[in-house]
Amino acid sequence: MGIQYKDWKSYSCFFSAEYCQQYLKDCYQKRNIENPEQKSYENCYAFLYYLEHGQIYYQQASSSPLIIKPILLFYGLVHLIKACILTTDPAYPETTAVLAHGVSTRKRKKQNYHFFQDEVKFQKNGLFPFISEKLFHMKQLEGEKVIMEELLKLIPELDELFFLLEGKRTFMKLEVAEEQLVVPEKILDQFHMTESRFKEFLSSKFEKGVEFSTEGLSFKVNSASSFGSSPLKFHLEENYYALPLNKDNYFNFPELLIHYLLLYNLSMIARYETEWWSELTKMMPNKDYPFICSFLDVTMEKGPFLVYQYLMGK
């Protein structure tokens, strides 16, 4: 199940203007956008260059020291996301309002600052609300805040680290049987739900809905359901789907947005909180350091994967 992905080699087809034009034309036709031929012709090089620039940022990040890595990874992801936007909005960027980051963070960090407890605030305008709506059909609440710990708990590859450092799991692995995903029954105790209530709850969290089998907790998903506003998260290193064990506000938050928010905050810290950032990387005083390093290792591979998954699902 899932998209076949083999790192940047999977992007090879996009490094052809001819292919990109046909790809964009297909995207625009599916969305009934006027003049798909002309618009795909106008946008094919911008699309290709966004992907190429993104790849270069990621390649540089892979060999860069930790103190500048978040900056390179953030701008790498931003370029890849802009390519995604062009598949749905041929006029992008129509106004300068969409060019801002779309989120903000406290500029001066308080004493005894911990990254885990830091937060980012959603803004009315800018790239974050724009991609939330354009790529995932989500209306963001201006002024809403999210804590970094909540976001880290929504990345399946960090589950083992949470278990080692905090003694608790953040995800439940799903098994695959006859092309269906099987949820272990012990999740019912975790969520304090009956089987029927859990089925109802999970179905409501998928944009396109899911089909549960009549017996047990196995269900089928279509390819669109495994991406976007869906609670299903794919563990890229271990090659399995999992469900978050925290069913609060961000249970079905798109993982691409999670990576954007974490990288935004880390890139701001790397740029403007030099003293704290240097101390963290040299002194390693608390759990912030292993989680930040592990996340940066994960997002190096996962960011391009999530974008590829989006582009292939078009």
Backbone as CSV, one residue per row, in Angstrom:
resi,resn,N_x,N_y,N_z,CA_x,CA_y,CA_z,C_x,C_y,C_z
1,MET,0.846,-1.197,0.000,0.000,0.000,0.000,0.881,1.246,0.000
2,GLY,0.330,2.345,-0.503,1.082,3.601,-0.448,1.822,3.883,-1.754
3,ILE,2.466,5.028,-1.802,3.189,5.487,-2.988,4.582,4.848,-3.005
4,GLN,5.009,4.406,-4.180,6.376,3.902,-4.320,7.317,5.103,-4.375
5,TYR,8.239,5.167,-3.440,9.120,6.335,-3.361,10.541,5.877,-3.078
6,LYS,11.490,6.422,-3.839,12.890,6.008,-3.666,13.799,7.214,-3.530
7,ASP,13.517,8.137,-2.715,14.291,9.373,-2.525,14.171,10.283,-3.753
8,TRP,15.156,11.154,-3.946,15.053,12.165,-5.008,14.986,11.568,-6.410
9,LYS,15.421,10.333,-6.564,15.347,9.698,-7.909,13.898,9.649,-8.395
10,SER,12.971,9.580,-7.446,11.549,9.518,-7.809,11.087,10.798,-8.509
11,TYR,11.815,11.892,-8.279,11.449,13.180,-8.883,11.970,13.328,-10.321
12,SER,12.740,12.359,-10.795,13.426,12.507,-12.090,12.501,12.945,-13.220
13,CYS,11.284,12.386,-13.240,10.359,12.711,-14.346,10.021,14.197,-14.397
14,PHE,10.083,14.867,-13.223,9.707,16.283,-13.189,10.804,17.205,-13.729
15,PHE,11.998,16.674,-13.944,13.063,17.520,-14.479,13.086,17.458,-15.997
16,SER,11.896,17.656,-16.542,11.672,17.737,-17.987,10.526,18.721,-18.177
17,ALA,10.783,19.827,-18.859,9.750,20.860,-19.040,8.551,20.297,-19.801
18,GLU,8.830,19.421,-20.748,7.763,18.808,-21.551,6.820,18.000,-20.643
19,TYR,7.420,17.184,-19.772,6.610,16.373,-18.854,5.827,17.276,-17.888
20,CYS,6.500,18.306,-17.353,5.853,19.213,-16.386,4.659,19.927,-17.012
21,GLN,4.815,20.313,-18.306,3.703,21.002,-18.953,2.489,20.069,-19.069
22,GLN,2.727,18.824,-19.489,1.631,17.873,-19.623,1.014,17.550,-18.261
23,TYR,1.871,17.429,-17.254,1.414,17.139,-15.895,0.515,18.270,-15.375
24,LEU,0.977,19.525,-15.538,0.179,20.677,-15.078,-1.115,20.809,-15.872
25,LYS,-1.023,20.548,-17.161,-2.230,20.616,-18.012,-3.284,19.631,-17.498
26,ASP,-2.847,18.414,-17.154,-3.775,17.410,-16.604,-4.382,17.895,-15.284
27,CYS,-3.542,18.487,-14.435,-4.026,19.015,-13.146,-5.090,20.089,-13.371
28,TYR,-4.815,21.000,-14.302,-5.748,22.114,-14.553,-7.054,21.631,-15.195
29,GLN,-6.933,20.647,-16.075,-8.149,20.108,-16.709,-9.054,19.438,-15.672
30,LYS,-8.436,18.698,-14.736,-9.222,18.030,-13.683,-9.960,19.052,-12.817
31,ARG,-9.370,20.223,-12.673,-9.981,21.271,-11.838,-10.841,22.238,-12.656
32,ASN,-11.001,21.934,-13.941,-11.804,22.789,-14.850,-11.311,24.239,-14.873
33,ILE,-9.988,24.389,-14.879,-9.392,25.732,-14.953,-9.324,26.144,-16.424
34,GLU,-9.679,27.411,-16.691,-9.702,27.905,-18.087,-8.305,27.912,-18.705
35,ASN,-8.248,27.705,-20.002,-7.000,27.712,-20.785,-5.900,26.836,-20.181
36,PRO,-6.171,25.568,-19.940,-5.156,24.714,-19.291,-3.866,24.591,-20.100
37,GLU,-4.009,24.574,-21.434,-2.823,24.457,-22.303,-1.891,25.646,-22.111
38,GLN,-2.458,26.840,-22.196,-1.652,28.067,-22.083,-1.054,28.209,-20.675
39,LYS,-1.877,27.954,-19.661,-1.406,28.144,-18.284,-0.337,27.121,-17.905
40,SER,-0.481,25.912,-18.410,0.547,24.902,-18.111,1.856,25.261,-18.812
41,TYR,1.735,25.857,-19.996,2.927,26.297,-20.734,3.623,27.434,-19.978
42,GLU,2.821,28.369,-19.456,3.380,29.516,-18.726,4.040,29.094,-17.404
43,ASN,3.514,28.023,-16.783,3.972,27.657,-15.440,4.969,26.508,-15.375
44,CYS,5.206,25.826,-16.496,5.997,24.591,-16.396,7.415,24.840,-15.882
45,TYR,8.025,25.960,-16.295,9.399,26.208,-15.823,9.429,26.673,-14.370
46,ALA,8.454,27.475,-13.969,8.392,27.882,-12.557,8.232,26.645,-11.675
47,PHE,7.357,25.739,-12.091,7.114,24.499,-11.362,8.403,23.676,-11.258
48,LEU,9.063,23.497,-12.383,10.290,22.712,-12.425,11.372,23.351,-11.547
49,TYR,11.497,24.688,-11.625,12.555,25.367,-10.855,12.274,25.357,-9.357
50,TYR,11.000,25.429,-8.967,10.683,25.292,-7.531,11.195,23.951,-7.011
51,LEU,10.935,22.894,-7.770,11.380,21.562,-7.353,12.905,21.472,-7.348
52,GLU,13.531,22.027,-8.372,14.996,21.969,-8.461,15.645,22.740,-7.312
53,HIS,15.144,23.947,-7.041,15.700,24.752,-5.946,15.494,24.058,-4.607
54,GLY,14.296,23.463,-4.444,14.025,22.733,-3.210,15.026,21.608,-3.023
55,GLN,15.279,20.857,-4.083,16.231,19.739,-4.013,17.625,20.235,-3.622
56,ILE,18.045,21.354,-4.172,19.377,21.897,-3.863,19.478,22.281,-2.387
57,TYR,18.431,22.901,-1.841,18.433,23.242,-0.408,18.577,21.975,0.446
58,TYR,17.823,20.928,0.101,17.897,19.682,0.875,19.285,19.049,0.756
59,GLN,19.844,19.073,-0.439,21.175,18.482,-0.620,22.230,19.237,0.187
60,GLN,22.112,20.561,0.211,23.053,21.357,1.006,22.858,21.098,2.505
61,ALA,21.591,20.947,2.918,21.293,20.698,4.336,21.903,19.385,4.800
62,SER,21.934,18.392,3.916,22.425,17.059,4.320,23.896,17.086,4.710
63,SER,24.649,18.065,4.189,26.085,18.129,4.527,26.431,19.368,5.360
64,SER,25.405,20.087,5.829,25.668,21.329,6.574,25.711,21.073,8.079
65,PRO,26.377,21.963,8.850,26.364,21.803,10.306,24.972,22.048,10.876
66,LEU,24.712,21.478,12.037,23.393,21.560,12.672,22.890,22.991,12.821
67,ILE,23.784,23.935,13.129,23.298,25.292,13.447,22.611,25.984,12.275
68,ILE,22.901,25.590,11.039,22.190,26.222,9.912,21.230,25.269,9.192
69,LYS,21.232,24.011,9.606,20.398,22.997,8.929,18.909,23.369,8.878
70,PRO,18.284,23.850,9.991,16.847,24.165,9.935,16.498,25.233,8.898
71,ILE,17.411,26.176,8.694,17.144,27.263,7.734,17.091,26.686,6.319
72,LEU,18.064,25.859,5.984,18.107,25.257,4.648,16.911,24.329,4.419
73,LEU,16.568,23.554,5.443,15.440,22.626,5.295,14.111,23.370,5.174
74,PHE,13.954,24.462,5.929,12.706,25.230,5.844,12.527,25.798,4.431
75,TYR,13.569,26.422,3.895,13.424,27.015,2.565,13.352,25.945,1.474
76,GLY,13.967,24.801,1.723,13.804,23.684,0.780,12.357,23.249,0.713
77,LEU,11.732,23.086,1.896,10.330,22.660,1.939,9.416,23.722,1.328
78,VAL,9.701,24.982,1.597,8.878,26.076,1.042,8.887,26.018,-0.485
79,HIS,10.051,25.782,-1.088,10.113,25.702,-2.552,9.297,24.518,-3.081
80,LEU,9.393,23.388,-2.411,8.624,22.209,-2.860,7.121,22.470,-2.731
81,ILE,6.744,23.134,-1.647,5.321,23.446,-1.428,4.806,24.407,-2.507
82,LYS,5.645,25.340,-2.916,5.221,26.285,-3.966,4.944,25.555,-5.283
83,ALA,5.702,24.493,-5.535,5.414,23.672,-6.728,4.041,23.025,-6.582
84,CYS,3.723,22.547,-5.372,2.402,21.951,-5.129,1.287,22.970,-5.380
85,ILE,1.506,24.194,-4.931,0.490,25.236,-5.112,0.193,25.457,-6.593
86,LEU,1.249,25.445,-7.414,1.061,25.683,-8.855,0.187,24.617,-9.511
87,THR,0.052,23.453,-8.894,-0.814,22.419,-9.482,-2.292,22.754,-9.281
88,THR,-2.594,23.622,-8.319,-3.996,23.950,-8.043,-4.331,25.412,-8.337
89,ASP,-3.305,26.266,-8.360,-3.534,27.695,-8.559,-2.532,28.241,-9.574
90,PRO,-2.915,28.255,-10.857,-1.971,28.684,-11.892,-1.579,30.161,-11.792
91,ALA,-2.328,30.958,-11.014,-2.028,32.391,-10.899,-1.056,32.694,-9.751
92,TYR,-0.653,31.676,-8.984,0.213,31.914,-7.817,1.566,32.487,-8.242
93,PRO,2.128,33.490,-7.531,1.520,34.254,-6.435,0.795,35.478,-6.974
94,GLU,-0.486,35.554,-6.706,-1.315,36.621,-7.268,-1.123,37.943,-6.527
95,THR,-0.898,37.851,-5.204,-0.679,39.077,-4.406,0.504,38.855,-3.467
96,THR,1.055,39.962,-2.961,2.189,39.845,-2.031,1.737,39.297,-0.678
97,ALA,0.428,39.336,-0.405,-0.092,38.852,0.884,0.222,37.368,1.104
98,VAL,0.337,36.608,0.018,0.570,35.163,0.174,2.058,34.829,0.329
99,LEU,2.922,35.828,0.263,4.358,35.564,0.313,4.924,35.512,1.726
100,ALA,4.209,36.081,2.703,4.680,36.020,4.095,4.595,34.576,4.592
101,HIS,5.213,34.304,5.750,5.225,32.924,6.265,3.838,32.452,6.685
102,GLY,3.007,33.359,7.190,1.650,32.974,7.598,1.537,32.463,9.020
103,VAL,2.666,32.440,9.733,2.684,32.072,11.152,3.687,32.984,11.847
104,SER,3.581,33.080,13.164,4.540,33.902,13.905,4.924,33.196,15.188
105,THR,6.042,33.624,15.749,6.505,33.064,17.004,7.018,34.198,17.879
106,ARG,7.090,33.927,19.173,7.580,34.945,20.100,9.023,35.276,19.751
107,LYS,9.312,36.564,19.518,10.651,36.931,19.051,11.723,36.739,20.127
108,ARG,11.450,37.167,21.348,12.428,36.980,22.419,11.991,35.824,23.298
109,LYS,12.869,34.863,23.456,12.527,33.693,24.261,12.699,34.009,25.751
110,LYS,11.769,33.493,26.555,11.821,33.738,27.996,12.972,32.953,28.631
111,GLN,13.306,33.340,29.875,14.301,32.570,30.616,13.781,31.149,30.814
112,ASN,14.695,30.204,30.946,14.320,28.790,31.087,13.460,28.310,29.916
113,TYR,13.760,28.839,28.741,13.012,28.488,27.529,13.208,27.018,27.178
114,HIS,12.112,26.342,26.836,12.164,24.974,26.319,11.452,24.940,24.981
115,PHE,12.095,24.370,23.994,11.492,24.272,22.666,10.161,23.518,22.730
116,PHE,10.107,22.469,23.544,8.895,21.654,23.675,7.663,22.499,23.985
117,GLN,7.845,23.523,24.818,6.706,24.342,25.261,6.518,25.605,24.422
118,ASP,7.389,25.804,23.446,7.257,26.979,22.576,6.027,26.794,21.685
119,GLU,5.543,27.881,21.130,4.337,27.788,20.294,4.452,28.687,19.080
120,VAL,3.706,28.353,18.054,3.565,29.237,16.898,2.097,29.614,16.766
121,LYS,1.884,30.785,16.247,0.534,31.351,16.135,0.182,31.486,14.659
122,PHE,-1.026,31.069,14.294,-1.465,31.151,12.907,-1.905,32.583,12.574
123,GLN,-1.470,33.055,11.409,-1.828,34.401,10.951,-2.932,34.327,9.889
124,LYS,-3.532,35.476,9.642,-4.639,35.542,8.665,-4.129,35.373,7.234
125,ASN,-2.989,36.007,6.929,-2.446,35.963,5.570,-1.080,35.291,5.543
126,GLY,-0.687,34.864,4.349,0.636,34.279,4.195,0.575,32.844,3.697
127,LEU,1.746,32.230,3.577,1.852,30.912,2.957,1.123,29.828,3.742
128,PHE,1.201,29.846,5.069,0.595,28.761,5.843,-0.930,28.685,5.667
129,PRO,-1.685,29.780,5.885,-3.130,29.672,5.649,-3.464,29.402,4.180
130,PHE,-2.598,29.901,3.291,-2.824,29.723,1.850,-2.714,28.243,1.468
131,ILE,-1.642,27.572,1.927,-1.491,26.151,1.573,-2.506,25.288,2.320
132,SER,-2.872,25.714,3.531,-3.884,24.951,4.283,-5.174,24.865,3.478
133,GLU,-5.526,26.003,2.873,-6.778,26.053,2.114,-6.624,25.455,0.715
134,LYS,-5.555,25.834,0.020,-5.380,25.403,-1.380,-5.078,23.910,-1.504
135,LEU,-4.229,23.385,-0.614,-3.820,21.982,-0.743,-4.695,21.034,0.071
136,PHE,-5.226,21.539,1.208,-5.933,20.634,2.113,-7.372,21.067,2.427
137,HIS,-7.834,22.135,1.778,-9.224,22.616,1.947,-9.551,22.878,3.423
138,MET,-8.566,23.372,4.168,-8.769,23.665,5.586,-8.828,25.168,5.802
139,LYS,-9.831,25.599,6.535,-9.921,27.004,6.922,-9.226,27.146,8.266
140,GLN,-8.137,27.892,8.302,-7.411,28.053,9.563,-8.057,29.120,10.434
141,LEU,-7.943,28.906,11.720,-8.437,29.909,12.653,-7.325,30.898,12.947
142,GLU,-7.522,32.116,12.497,-6.519,33.149,12.754,-6.362,33.329,14.264
143,GLY,-5.126,33.367,14.718,-4.882,33.562,16.147,-4.741,32.273,16.931
144,GLU,-5.086,31.132,16.315,-4.926,29.836,16.995,-3.434,29.550,17.199
145,LYS,-3.108,28.882,18.305,-1.708,28.561,18.593,-1.536,27.065,18.733
146,VAL,-0.328,26.606,18.409,-0.030,25.185,18.600,1.347,25.062,19.256
147,ILE,1.450,24.121,20.210,2.694,23.917,20.952,3.559,22.893,20.221
148,MET,4.876,23.103,20.278,5.809,22.229,19.559,5.692,20.760,19.987
149,GLU,5.470,20.514,21.266,5.336,19.128,21.738,4.179,18.423,21.034
150,GLU,3.056,19.144,20.844,1.898,18.558,20.147,2.272,18.142,18.728
151,LEU,3.063,18.992,18.067,3.454,18.715,16.686,4.421,17.538,16.616
152,LEU,5.397,17.500,17.525,6.373,16.406,17.529,5.691,15.058,17.761
153,LYS,4.615,15.081,18.546,3.887,13.840,18.832,3.084,13.344,17.635
154,LEU,3.038,14.131,16.575,2.279,13.743,15.380,3.189,13.250,14.252
155,ILE,4.455,13.008,14.578,5.400,12.488,13.586,5.745,11.053,13.971
156,PRO,5.294,10.068,13.185,5.404,8.662,13.608,6.832,8.191,13.848
157,GLU,7.792,8.748,13.092,9.187,8.322,13.250,9.771,8.722,14.604
158,LEU,9.089,9.606,15.342,9.578,10.017,16.666,8.956,9.197,17.798
159,ASP,8.080,8.267,17.452,7.395,7.448,18.465,8.390,6.720,19.377
160,GLU,9.408,6.126,18.786,10.393,5.357,19.567,11.149,6.255,20.542
161,LEU,11.476,7.474,20.096,12.197,8.413,20.971,11.320,8.846,22.145
162,PHE,10.037,9.081,21.888,9.104,9.414,22.984,9.042,8.252,23.984
163,PHE,9.058,7.038,23.449,8.996,5.864,24.329,10.270,5.753,25.182
164,LEU,11.419,5.978,24.555,12.691,5.871,25.275,12.857,6.959,26.335
165,LEU,12.488,8.190,25.979,12.728,9.329,26.879,11.581,9.612,27.838
166,GLU,10.351,9.268,27.440,9.199,9.600,28.288,8.382,8.381,28.706
167,GLY,8.733,7.220,28.156,8.046,5.993,28.557,6.631,5.851,28.029
168,LYS,6.311,6.603,26.964,4.949,6.473,26.415,4.985,6.461,24.893
169,ARG,4.038,5.748,24.320,3.917,5.680,22.865,3.054,6.835,22.371
170,THR,3.363,7.316,21.170,2.557,8.386,20.569,1.756,7.877,19.365
171,PHE,2.076,6.665,18.895,1.392,6.094,17.723,1.077,4.628,17.940
172,MET,0.061,4.154,17.226,-0.228,2.728,17.191,-0.062,2.233,15.761
173,LYS,0.810,1.238,15.617,1.089,0.673,14.290,-0.118,-0.116,13.786
174,LEU,-0.432,0.039,12.494,-1.516,-0.719,11.866,-0.924,-1.866,11.050
175,GLU,-1.576,-3.010,11.101,-1.145,-4.159,10.304,-1.860,-4.118,8.951
176,VAL,-1.330,-4.854,7.994,-1.979,-4.951,6.676,-2.401,-6.393,6.461
177,ALA,-3.670,-6.587,6.104,-4.174,-7.933,5.806,-5.151,-7.838,4.640
178,GLU,-4.847,-8.558,3.574,-5.706,-8.573,2.380,-6.071,-7.163,1.915
179,GLU,-5.034,-6.336,1.792,-5.170,-4.956,1.302,-6.049,-4.088,2.190
180,GLN,-6.196,-4.507,3.429,-6.910,-3.676,4.402,-5.971,-3.340,5.547
181,LEU,-6.208,-2.184,6.156,-5.446,-1.802,7.341,-6.198,-2.289,8.567
182,VAL,-5.479,-2.907,9.494,-6.100,-3.473,10.685,-5.639,-2.701,11.912
183,VAL,-6.610,-2.129,12.642,-6.302,-1.388,13.870,-6.341,-2.373,15.044
184,PRO,-5.264,-2.480,15.838,-5.303,-3.368,17.012,-6.424,-2.963,17.970
185,GLU,-7.100,-3.949,18.524,-8.264,-3.677,19.390,-7.914,-2.899,20.652
186,LYS,-6.645,-2.980,21.075,-6.264,-2.268,22.305,-6.405,-0.749,22.173
187,ILE,-6.564,-0.254,20.937,-6.752,1.192,20.763,-8.079,1.645,21.399
188,LEU,-9.041,0.730,21.519,-10.347,1.078,22.101,-10.192,1.505,23.559
189,ASP,-9.300,0.817,24.302,-9.039,1.206,25.699,-8.353,2.558,25.757
190,GLN,-7.415,2.751,24.828,-6.660,4.010,24.780,-7.603,5.192,24.530
191,PHE,-8.565,5.003,23.629,-9.491,6.082,23.254,-10.774,6.080,24.092
192,HIS,-10.926,5.063,24.968,-12.143,4.936,25.793,-13.396,4.924,24.923
193,MET,-13.383,4.040,23.913,-14.509,3.966,22.976,-14.921,2.520,22.745
194,THR,-16.188,2.325,22.410,-16.646,1.009,21.947,-16.201,0.867,20.494
195,GLU,-16.320,-0.351,19.964,-15.924,-0.583,18.578,-16.734,0.282,17.609
196,SER,-18.037,0.335,17.811,-18.889,1.103,16.882,-18.595,2.602,16.989
197,ARG,-18.363,3.062,18.216,-18.054,4.486,18.406,-16.714,4.837,17.747
198,PHE,-15.739,3.945,17.865,-14.423,4.196,17.262,-14.535,4.257,15.738
199,LYS,-15.306,3.337,15.162,-15.485,3.331,13.698,-16.101,4.651,13.229
200,GLU,-17.102,5.085,13.968,-17.785,6.347,13.643,-16.803,7.520,13.762
201,PHE,-16.032,7.528,14.859,-15.060,8.594,15.111,-14.007,8.648,14.001
202,LEU,-13.426,7.485,13.672,-12.347,7.472,12.676,-12.859,7.844,11.290
203,SER,-14.020,7.332,10.928,-14.601,7.652,9.607,-14.802,9.157,9.445
204,SER,-15.192,9.819,10.529,-15.470,11.263,10.449,-14.207,12.088,10.230
205,LYS,-13.033,11.479,10.453,-11.775,12.218,10.363,-11.133,12.139,8.987
206,PHE,-11.714,11.351,8.099,-11.176,11.244,6.740,-11.981,12.120,5.795
207,GLU,-11.256,12.836,4.967,-11.907,13.734,4.002,-12.842,12.962,3.076
208,LYS,-12.385,11.774,2.608,-13.187,11.000,1.649,-13.880,9.807,2.297
209,GLY,-13.749,9.666,3.603,-14.401,8.539,4.279,-13.635,7.236,4.116
210,VAL,-13.940,6.278,4.974,-13.298,4.966,4.897,-14.370,3.881,4.965
211,GLU,-14.026,2.710,4.428,-14.966,1.580,4.467,-14.471,0.561,5.491
212,PHE,-15.172,0.447,6.609,-14.820,-0.567,7.605,-15.442,-1.896,7.215
213,SER,-14.752,-2.991,7.534,-15.348,-4.305,7.306,-16.430,-4.515,8.371
214,THR,-17.330,-5.444,8.131,-18.452,-5.636,9.063,-17.984,-6.138,10.418
215,GLU,-16.891,-6.906,10.418,-16.373,-7.405,11.696,-14.965,-6.885,11.946
216,GLY,-14.699,-6.519,13.200,-13.353,-6.075,13.562,-13.046,-4.665,13.088
217,LEU,-11.800,-4.269,13.335,-11.397,-2.891,13.041,-10.489,-2.815,11.821
218,SER,-10.867,-3.481,10.752,-10.084,-3.373,9.517,-10.852,-2.513,8.523
219,PHE,-10.108,-1.731,7.771,-10.761,-0.828,6.814,-9.897,-0.626,5.583
220,LYS,-10.568,-0.205,4.528,-9.898,0.110,3.263,-9.814,1.619,3.129
221,VAL,-8.742,2.073,2.518,-8.662,3.503,2.200,-8.363,3.649,0.720
222,ASN,-8.893,4.696,0.116,-8.454,4.971,-1.247,-7.185,5.816,-1.131
223,SER,-6.440,5.950,-2.215,-5.136,6.625,-2.138,-5.270,8.058,-1.648
224,ALA,-6.385,8.714,-1.983,-6.577,10.105,-1.547,-6.758,10.189,-0.032
225,SER,-7.302,9.119,0.573,-7.558,9.136,2.012,-6.290,9.072,2.837
226,SER,-5.220,8.541,2.243,-3.995,8.389,3.017,-3.155,9.657,3.008
227,PHE,-3.687,10.708,2.420,-2.971,11.979,2.413,-3.966,13.093,2.718
228,GLY,-3.429,14.252,3.044,-4.315,15.382,3.307,-4.830,15.360,4.721
229,SER,-6.076,15.797,4.905,-6.671,15.870,6.244,-7.084,14.473,6.677
230,SER,-6.112,13.707,7.088,-6.341,12.312,7.458,-5.499,11.990,8.677
231,PRO,-6.028,11.184,9.600,-5.226,10.811,10.766,-4.134,9.792,10.446
232,LEU,-4.237,9.117,9.291,-3.231,8.118,8.928,-1.888,8.775,8.691
233,LYS,-0.865,8.263,9.354,0.490,8.770,9.124,1.351,7.590,8.682
234,PHE,2.250,7.849,7.734,3.098,6.781,7.196,4.488,6.868,7.803
235,HIS,4.945,5.763,8.403,6.286,5.700,8.987,7.239,5.350,7.854
236,LEU,7.993,6.338,7.392,8.800,6.166,6.184,9.967,5.196,6.402
237,GLU,10.579,5.242,7.593,11.740,4.381,7.849,11.334,2.906,7.957
238,GLU,10.187,2.668,8.603,9.771,1.281,8.850,8.681,0.798,7.888
239,ASN,8.194,1.702,7.051,7.254,1.336,5.990,5.919,0.780,6.499
240,TYR,5.270,1.523,7.388,3.936,1.122,7.847,3.088,2.354,8.157
241,TYR,1.761,2.147,8.172,0.833,3.201,8.569,0.575,3.110,10.067
242,ALA,0.294,4.264,10.673,0.028,4.307,12.111,-1.003,5.390,12.394
243,LEU,-1.634,5.275,13.559,-2.598,6.293,14.014,-2.055,6.967,15.267
244,PRO,-2.193,8.299,15.367,-1.754,8.988,16.588,-2.616,8.550,17.779
245,LEU,-2.003,8.493,18.951,-2.737,8.072,20.142,-3.346,9.247,20.901
246,ASN,-3.052,10.456,20.441,-3.692,11.627,21.035,-4.803,12.072,20.080
247,LYS,-6.046,11.975,20.527,-7.165,12.252,19.605,-7.674,13.692,19.719
248,ASP,-6.844,14.584,20.250,-7.264,15.972,20.427,-7.289,16.739,19.101
249,ASN,-7.192,18.059,19.196,-7.390,18.971,18.052,-6.669,18.602,16.763
250,TYR,-5.443,18.086,16.872,-4.629,17.920,15.665,-4.545,16.471,15.188
251,PHE,-5.492,15.654,15.611,-5.498,14.227,15.282,-5.390,13.986,13.770
252,ASN,-6.105,14.757,12.978,-6.061,14.548,11.522,-5.425,15.736,10.790
253,PHE,-4.457,16.368,11.447,-3.744,17.510,10.856,-2.766,16.988,9.800
254,PRO,-2.732,17.568,8.598,-1.837,17.076,7.545,-0.360,17.144,7.977
255,GLU,0.361,16.074,7.707,1.753,16.020,8.181,2.646,17.042,7.482
256,LEU,2.323,17.376,6.249,3.128,18.388,5.545,3.094,19.720,6.300
257,LEU,1.934,20.070,6.853,1.810,21.316,7.624,2.564,21.216,8.950
258,ILE,2.605,20.021,9.534,3.346,19.817,10.789,4.834,20.096,10.557
259,HIS,5.371,19.563,9.467,6.786,19.786,9.147,7.040,21.267,8.863
260,TYR,6.106,21.909,8.173,6.254,23.342,7.881,6.353,24.147,9.181
261,LEU,5.450,23.874,10.128,5.409,24.640,11.384,6.664,24.409,12.229
262,LEU,7.092,23.168,12.339,8.294,22.870,13.131,9.540,23.491,12.497
263,LEU,9.657,23.363,11.189,10.828,23.933,10.512,10.809,25.452,10.539
264,TYR,9.625,26.038,10.438,9.535,27.500,10.544,10.105,27.964,11.882
265,ASN,9.632,27.349,12.962,10.075,27.788,14.289,11.567,27.535,14.482
266,LEU,12.042,26.357,14.085,13.466,26.056,14.238,14.337,26.982,13.384
267,SER,13.851,27.340,12.201,14.644,28.242,11.353,14.698,29.644,11.951
268,MET,13.603,30.077,12.588,13.601,31.387,13.257,14.551,31.378,14.451
269,ILE,14.552,30.289,15.200,15.458,30.163,16.349,16.911,30.179,15.872
270,ALA,17.195,29.410,14.805,18.565,29.336,14.279,19.047,30.702,13.791
271,ARG,18.103,31.528,13.321,18.486,32.851,12.807,18.573,33.913,13.897
272,TYR,17.626,33.886,14.845,17.486,35.027,15.756,17.783,34.737,17.228
273,GLU,17.839,33.458,17.602,18.108,33.114,19.007,19.479,32.447,19.112
274,THR,20.479,33.174,18.644,21.819,32.608,18.498,22.362,32.025,19.799
275,GLU,22.195,32.749,20.896,22.775,32.293,22.161,22.129,30.982,22.618
276,TRP,20.776,30.948,22.637,20.086,29.724,23.076,20.393,28.562,22.137
277,TRP,20.367,28.830,20.848,20.585,27.785,19.844,22.006,27.218,19.957
278,SER,22.996,28.089,20.154,24.383,27.626,20.297,24.554,26.804,21.567
279,GLU,23.937,27.268,22.649,24.033,26.520,23.915,23.388,25.135,23.784
280,LEU,22.246,25.101,23.118,21.554,23.820,22.940,22.440,22.833,22.181
281,THR,23.059,23.310,21.096,23.840,22.404,20.245,25.162,21.996,20.885
282,LYS,25.657,22.810,21.829,26.937,22.471,22.474,26.753,21.763,23.811
283,MET,25.766,22.220,24.616,25.613,21.701,25.981,24.617,20.537,26.071
284,MET,23.686,20.447,25.110,22.668,19.382,25.092,22.008,19.209,26.472
285,PRO,21.415,20.288,27.017,20.979,20.263,28.422,19.748,19.407,28.729
286,ASN,18.882,19.177,27.756,17.620,18.471,28.057,17.124,17.718,26.825
287,LYS,15.873,17.277,26.877,15.341,16.454,25.777,15.098,17.253,24.497
288,ASP,15.143,18.586,24.560,14.989,19.380,23.334,15.990,18.927,22.268
289,TYR,17.242,18.730,22.690,18.305,18.422,21.721,18.050,17.110,20.960
290,PRO,17.828,15.966,21.642,17.592,14.742,20.861,16.346,14.809,19.978
291,PHE,15.285,15.498,20.449,14.084,15.585,19.624,14.301,16.467,18.399
292,ILE,14.990,17.581,18.585,15.256,18.477,17.447,16.141,17.773,16.423
293,CYS,17.224,17.129,16.886,18.132,16.429,15.956,17.406,15.305,15.226
294,SER,16.613,14.545,15.970,15.882,13.425,15.347,14.869,13.943,14.341
295,PHE,14.161,15.022,14.699,13.193,15.582,13.761,13.883,16.050,12.480
296,LEU,15.030,16.720,12.616,15.736,17.220,11.431,16.186,16.060,10.532
297,ASP,16.609,14.952,11.146,16.969,13.768,10.353,15.745,13.207,9.631
298,VAL,14.618,13.178,10.330,13.377,12.642,9.743,12.903,13.521,8.593
299,THR,12.843,14.832,8.834,12.255,15.747,7.834,13.124,15.850,6.580
300,MET,14.413,15.567,6.712,15.316,15.560,5.550,14.794,14.592,4.481
301,GLU,14.267,13.448,4.916,13.729,12.456,3.989,12.211,12.607,3.814
302,LYS,11.540,12.947,4.911,10.076,12.911,4.909,9.461,14.093,4.154
303,GLY,10.080,15.268,4.236,9.537,16.442,3.528,9.377,16.180,2.036
304,PRO,10.464,15.775,1.350,10.338,15.473,-0.081,9.366,14.322,-0.358
305,PHE,9.308,13.337,0.543,8.359,12.229,0.372,6.923,12.733,0.412
306,LEU,6.597,13.586,1.395,5.224,14.087,1.543,4.806,14.917,0.330
307,VAL,5.751,15.691,-0.196,5.448,16.506,-1.393,5.248,15.592,-2.597
308,TYR,6.101,14.593,-2.735,5.965,13.641,-3.847,4.618,12.921,-3.763
309,GLN,4.249,12.532,-2.547,2.964,11.861,-2.326,1.820,12.765,-2.776
310,TYR,1.921,14.044,-2.467,0.886,14.995,-2.898,0.848,15.094,-4.428
311,LEU,2.012,15.260,-5.046,2.056,15.434,-6.508,1.569,14.200,-7.247
312,MET,1.881,13.031,-6.740,1.456,11.783,-7.394,-0.034,11.492,-7.182
313,GLY,-0.595,12.110,-6.139,-2.019,11.906,-5.879,-2.914,12.840,-6.652
314,LYS,-2.311,13.728,-7.452,-3.099,14.715,-8.198,-3.884,14.049,-9.313
